[in-house]
Amino acid sequence: MTSTTIRVVPGSDTPTQRWTTRTWLLLLVVCIVIALDGLDVSMVGVALPAIGTELSLETGTLQWIVSAYVLGYGSLLLLGGRLADLLGRRRILLIALTVFALASLAGGLVSDPAIVIASRFVKGIAAAFTAPAAFSLITTNFAEGPSRNRAISIFTTFAASGFSLGLIVGGLMTSLSWRWTFLFSVPFAVAAVVLGLFFIPRDHVAKTGGHDMWGAVTLAVGMLTLVYTIVSAPEAGWGSLQTILGLAVAAAVLAAFAMIELRARHPLIRFGILREGFVARANISAIALFGSYVSFQFILTIYLQSVLGWPPLSMALALLPAGLVVVATAPFADRLIDRFGSRLLITVALGALSLGYLLFLRVGTTPVYTVDILPSVLLLGAGFALGFPAIQERATAGISNDEQGLAAGLVQSSSQVGAALVLAVTSALIAGGDLAADASAAQMLDGFRPGLILSTAVALAGFAVALAPRRRPHAVDAGVK
């Protein structure tokens, strides 16, 4: 059941959809959901220095407030996408969104660091179910082609704008209290649940299929072990028994996950999907985009507030141009994709990000904003605005409806797992610098540079993959370039 009607344009064999009021309201609900996901990550990122000061957290522990979310998100996205296909997208979305609201409320009211981090992990798990369900509601309610591209463009406008404008909202909320960066999402999540009860069409539970719980467990345990080991390595020592054993256990568990998936009757991820369309390249691009962007944001917020001493609101205003670029560009993403193709947009996006990071490497302790910071901010905004929707479209083009949730979950999982791993390594590099509590601004900046170089290298690697010629053609829709 869908909330759209199909008609054929006279003189053309191409069906188009006429959007009704219910269509727009359905789209509004899923757009609120994805905007909240983006807002949550970037808002809390801005608040990290304030959280660290009030709760007395060091950088290595502080990054877990971000990593706990993206790790819970990335570890279970594949399961979330598969369960949305099997148990019903409406049901999964509404239940998980309710959990998201409750966890947001809890995180904003407590003062125990462990509970704050735990609430972030629970929110990440909830988002792992809401995000693929929301995206697959679009791909199953809008016909592939111009209509779906238009819906995806609007959807990704909210996602990208939420992530970028979350920096601004986070600065405003943090100027009141860091707790508002947690509580801000609650009324919007509740509103989305209420609207969803009325305007998300009911879907049917799949009569066949399985849940592959062992696959989900081994993937989550493997990723948790890997990220925890990397984050703990600077303190424990990269050559210590703890680090070596942790990496070995993570590798063994992830290898077990791969074996389970190859033998499972209903695998969490059908590896064959990576050979379809542009799925593999889209997922690599997602890792490069989010892995570099989230890590750079982590360093940038600490640099502006801790090194330069800027208050949260000033930092938010400094990053405002990036959000404005996203808001101004993202609504036209569908037309850009139709005209130039998603591959070109992804290449340009990763090139813009790489250039932005490279330019920022020259920054010092007394920067001139318009010369040293603004160019990078504008390039990052352009890269995210072009890359995010193009990657989403490329990852799901040509995939059958019964695997849209899997494809959506896969690309979002790549995004979040990439972000978690690169952020973990970034934090480890910073912590490995052994910065003293009374370190000067110059010493702090020098300690951040390895992380900045890592973000740049990840983006450049993604750019190189995007530029590389395809080894063989794939059968995809003619509209995808």
TANOR-V111936 format. One line per field, one symbol per residue. burial: b if it has 24 or more other C-alpha atoms within 12 Angstrom, else e. A space follows every 10 residues. Layout:
BEGIN
burial=???
END
This chain:
BEGIN
burial=ebbbeeeeee eeeeeebebe eebbbbbbbb bbbbbbbbbb bbbbbbbbbb bbeebeebbb bbbbbbbbbb bbbbbbbbbb bbbbbbbbbb bbbbbbbbbb bbbbbbbbee eebeebbbbb bbbbbbbbbb bbbbbbbbbb bbbbbbbbbb bbbbbbbbbb bbbbbbbbbb bbbbbebbbb bbbbbbebbb ebbebbeebb bebeeeeeeb bbbbbbbbbb bbbbbbbbbb bbbbbeeeee eebeebbebb bebbebbbeb beeeebbbbb bebeebbbbb bbbbbbbbbb bbbbbbbbbb bbbbbbbbeb bbbbbbbbbb bbbbbbbebb bbbbbbbbee bbbbbbbbbb bbbbbbbbbb bebbbeeeee eebbbbbbbb bbbbbbbbbb bbbbbbbbbe bbbbbbbbbb bbbbbbbbbb bbbbbbbbbb bbbeeeeeee beebbbbbbb bbbbbbbbbb bbbebbeeee eeeeeeeeeb b
END
